[in-house]
Amino acid sequence: MGTDPTEYGQPEEDEKNGRGGPLRYQSVHEHWVRYSAAAGVDATLHQLRHTHATELVKAGVSLATIRKRLGHRNLQTTLRYAEQSDAVADAEVRAWRRRPRQGR
């Protein structure tokens, strides 16, 4: 696989089928099954979607933006991804405590 990200077309082209319409889930799934098998990756598309949303939350992307990106109608659905591990929560509190305070 080359290193040029445009080698396989522009990103906006990746979201369209050969006739210019949106990709069908079945088409994406079939490609993913072949690619993941060839790469020895054991993950489903849903797992990738969930991981992507979790990484966005960890990066501080707003839940409203994540909701739109995932196509959720209800923010409650997106809130599933906002659940953090105890280790992540502890690290955030430690970082907050170490930050310089104004007036001190």
C-alpha positions as CSV (number, residue, x, y, z in Angstrom):
1,M,0.0,0.0,0.0
2,G,1.4,3.4,-0.9
3,T,1.8,6.4,1.4
4,D,-0.1,8.9,-0.8
5,P,-3.6,9.3,0.8
6,T,-5.0,10.4,-2.6
7,E,-3.8,7.2,-4.3
8,Y,-7.3,5.7,-3.9
9,G,-9.2,8.9,-4.8
10,Q,-10.1,12.0,-3.0
11,P,-11.8,11.5,0.4
12,E,-15.1,12.8,-0.9
13,E,-15.0,10.2,-3.6
14,D,-14.7,7.4,-1.0
15,E,-18.3,8.1,0.1
16,K,-19.8,7.5,-3.4
17,N,-20.4,4.5,-5.5
18,G,-19.4,4.2,-9.2
19,R,-22.6,6.1,-10.2
20,G,-21.9,9.0,-7.8
21,G,-24.5,7.9,-5.2
22,P,-23.9,7.0,-1.6
23,L,-22.2,3.7,-0.7
24,R,-24.4,0.8,0.4
25,Y,-23.7,-0.7,3.8
26,Q,-23.4,-4.2,2.1
27,S,-20.7,-2.9,-0.3
28,V,-18.7,-1.4,2.5
29,H,-19.1,-4.6,4.6
30,E,-17.9,-6.8,1.8
31,H,-14.8,-4.7,1.3
32,W,-14.1,-4.6,5.0
33,V,-14.4,-8.4,5.3
34,R,-11.8,-8.9,2.5
35,Y,-9.4,-6.2,3.8
36,S,-9.6,-7.2,7.4
37,A,-9.0,-10.9,6.5
38,A,-6.0,-10.0,4.4
39,A,-4.6,-7.8,7.2
40,G,-5.4,-10.3,9.9
41,V,-7.6,-7.8,11.7
42,D,-10.4,-9.2,13.9
43,A,-12.9,-6.3,14.2
44,T,-16.3,-5.6,12.9
45,L,-17.4,-2.3,11.3
46,H,-19.5,-1.6,14.3
47,Q,-16.5,-2.0,16.6
48,L,-14.6,0.4,14.4
49,R,-17.5,2.9,14.6
50,H,-17.6,2.6,18.4
51,T,-13.8,3.0,18.7
52,H,-13.9,6.0,16.5
53,A,-16.6,7.7,18.6
54,T,-14.8,6.8,21.8
55,E,-11.5,8.3,20.5
56,L,-13.4,11.5,19.5
57,V,-14.8,11.8,23.1
58,K,-11.3,11.3,24.5
59,A,-10.0,14.0,22.2
60,G,-12.6,16.4,23.6
61,V,-14.9,16.6,20.5
62,S,-18.3,17.8,21.6
63,L,-21.0,15.2,21.9
64,A,-23.2,17.3,19.6
65,T,-20.6,17.0,16.9
66,I,-20.2,13.3,17.5
67,R,-24.0,12.8,17.4
68,K,-24.1,14.4,14.0
69,R,-21.1,12.4,12.7
70,L,-22.6,9.1,13.8
71,G,-26.1,10.1,12.5
72,H,-27.8,9.7,15.9
73,R,-31.1,11.4,16.2
74,N,-31.0,11.4,20.0
75,L,-28.1,12.7,22.1
76,Q,-28.9,9.9,24.6
77,T,-27.6,7.4,22.1
78,T,-24.3,9.2,21.7
79,L,-23.9,9.5,25.5
80,R,-23.0,5.8,25.6
81,Y,-19.6,6.7,24.2
82,A,-19.1,9.4,26.9
83,E,-18.7,6.8,29.6
84,Q,-15.1,6.9,30.6
85,S,-12.9,4.4,32.4
86,D,-11.9,5.1,36.0
87,A,-8.3,5.5,34.8
88,V,-9.2,8.2,32.3
89,A,-11.3,10.0,34.8
90,D,-8.5,9.9,37.5
91,A,-6.0,11.2,35.0
92,E,-8.2,14.1,34.1
93,V,-8.7,15.0,37.7
94,R,-4.9,14.8,38.3
95,A,-4.2,17.0,35.3
96,W,-6.8,19.5,36.5
97,R,-5.2,19.7,40.0
98,R,-1.8,20.3,38.5
99,R,-2.8,23.1,36.2
100,P,-1.8,26.6,37.3
101,R,-4.5,28.6,39.0
102,Q,-5.0,32.3,38.4
103,G,-4.5,34.4,41.5
104,R,-2.2,31.9,43.2
